[in-house]
């Protein structure tokens, strides 16, 4: 295999991996999401509260909170309130388990 063909194959593979990872982290229009606060900004709890969300879980750290998206505009309001990143339910479940909690059947 020529070096240029190998480089093209590796580049395509890595691009597909990044695309799949990004798609799996983007939250849907409904369900549980993890809200990550920006460094130096408001806490995740304050961000969820100012966006009008319902707190599902807050670990000991102040930069992550788990909330439930009940309307399509909540994710946009979370970003407008200062969220650095809003992640899908998979990430929310991992954050809760990492801190010893379960979100039960909410997912």
C-alpha positions as CSV (number, residue, x, y, z in Angstrom):
1,X,0.0,0.0,0.0
2,X,1.4,3.4,-0.9
3,X,2.1,5.8,1.8
4,X,-0.4,8.4,0.5
5,X,-3.2,5.7,0.5
6,X,-2.3,4.7,4.0
7,X,-2.4,8.3,5.2
8,X,-5.7,8.8,3.6
9,X,-7.2,5.7,5.2
10,X,-5.9,6.7,8.6
11,X,-7.3,10.2,8.2
12,X,-10.7,8.9,7.2
13,X,-10.8,6.5,10.1
14,X,-9.9,9.2,12.6
15,X,-12.4,11.6,11.2
16,X,-15.2,9.0,11.4
17,X,-14.2,8.3,15.1
18,X,-14.4,12.0,16.0
19,X,-17.7,12.3,14.2
20,X,-19.2,9.3,16.0
21,X,-17.9,10.5,19.4
22,X,-19.3,14.0,18.8
23,X,-22.7,12.6,17.7
24,X,-22.9,10.4,20.8
25,X,-22.3,13.4,23.2
26,X,-24.8,15.8,21.7
27,X,-28.0,15.8,23.8
28,X,-31.4,15.0,22.3
29,X,-34.5,17.1,22.5
30,X,-35.7,15.2,25.6
31,X,-34.1,13.2,28.4
32,X,-31.4,13.5,31.1
33,X,-28.4,15.7,30.3
34,X,-25.2,16.6,32.1
35,X,-24.4,20.3,32.3
36,X,-20.8,21.4,32.6
37,X,-20.0,24.9,33.9
38,X,-17.3,27.1,32.4
39,X,-14.2,27.6,34.5
40,X,-14.5,30.8,36.5
41,X,-18.2,31.2,35.7
42,X,-21.4,30.3,37.6
43,X,-21.8,26.9,39.1
44,X,-23.7,24.3,37.1
45,X,-26.5,24.4,39.7
46,X,-26.9,28.2,39.1
47,X,-26.8,27.7,35.4
48,X,-29.6,25.0,35.5
49,X,-31.7,27.2,37.9
50,X,-31.4,30.3,35.7
51,X,-32.3,28.3,32.6
52,X,-35.5,27.0,34.3
53,X,-34.4,23.4,34.5
54,X,-35.1,20.8,37.1
55,X,-32.1,19.5,39.1
56,X,-31.9,15.7,39.0
57,X,-28.4,15.2,40.5
58,X,-25.5,17.4,41.7
59,X,-22.3,15.7,42.7
60,X,-19.9,17.2,45.3
61,X,-18.1,19.3,42.6
62,X,-19.8,22.5,41.6
63,X,-19.0,22.3,37.9
64,X,-21.4,19.5,36.9
65,X,-25.1,19.1,37.3
66,X,-27.6,16.6,35.8
67,X,-31.0,17.9,34.7
68,X,-33.9,16.7,32.6
69,X,-34.7,18.3,29.3
70,X,-38.5,18.6,29.1
71,X,-38.8,21.1,26.3
72,X,-36.7,21.7,23.1
73,X,-35.5,25.1,24.2
74,X,-33.9,24.1,27.5
75,X,-30.5,23.1,25.9
76,X,-30.3,26.6,24.2
77,X,-31.2,28.3,27.5
78,X,-28.5,26.3,29.3
79,X,-25.9,27.6,26.9
80,X,-27.3,31.1,27.2
81,X,-27.1,30.9,31.0
82,X,-23.4,30.1,30.8
83,X,-23.0,26.3,30.3
84,X,-19.7,25.4,28.8
85,X,-21.0,22.0,27.5
86,X,-24.3,20.1,27.7
87,X,-23.8,16.4,27.2
88,X,-26.1,13.5,26.4
89,X,-27.8,11.1,28.8
90,X,-24.8,8.6,28.4
91,X,-22.5,11.2,29.9
92,X,-25.0,12.1,32.6
93,X,-25.3,8.5,33.7
94,X,-21.5,8.1,33.8
95,X,-21.2,11.3,35.9
96,X,-23.8,10.0,38.4
97,X,-22.2,6.5,38.6
98,X,-18.7,8.0,39.0
99,X,-20.0,9.8,42.1
100,X,-21.8,6.7,43.5
101,X,-25.4,7.6,42.5
102,X,-27.8,6.1,40.1
103,X,-30.4,7.9,38.0
104,X,-32.6,4.8,38.0
105,X,-35.3,4.6,35.3
106,X,-35.1,8.3,34.5
107,X,-33.0,7.4,31.5
